[in-house]
Amino acid sequence: MARYTGPKARINRRLGTLIYETAGAARALDRRPTPPGMHVRGRRPSNYGLALMEKQKIKHYYGLGERQLRRYFDAVGRKQGNTAELLLLMCERRLDNVVRRAGFTKTRPQARQGIAHGHFRVNGVKVTKPSFLLRAGDIVEVRGRENLKNLYRGVIANASPDSLDWVTFDSENLKATVLGLPAPSDISLPVDGNSVVEFLSR
């Protein structure tokens, strides 16, 4: 994926929700919840505009590119069930999302960087792809190097992990265990998935 390197506060304000969790971007959304720009018009967006905004939320929140999102959509479109839920549940199973939600890091970009640099192992094997999809029984842990363990212990001390029913986190041993697959109630992004499915089906 082409990593987004622009101003994160603008994305939060444009999409009207906390997509990027860095302190500055979160403060900007709290201070100025209106869209960015000098002369913002109060027009009501069209149905197309609303659906596009929901799709952008998914792309920025989970760190997906356009082609990657469409690959996920094509994969879940062949399965039985609610396509919108299946799409978001696939995103929730990504390694970078689990690393963030378990409490290893403060933000998803930080999780992606750590994974790309080889800081984490899955079932004892180093994984460098943030898009790696976890399954029930997988164990995610920080590699055995002492400098990495000290780094993540410091991050964990200041991080705010999510309470997950499908993942347990051992902060002492820097290890997360996937107990099962996420349920629709475990989706962390408030988004209208059905409008995204309609948008991608055009």
Disulfide bonds with the S-S distance in Angstrom:
none
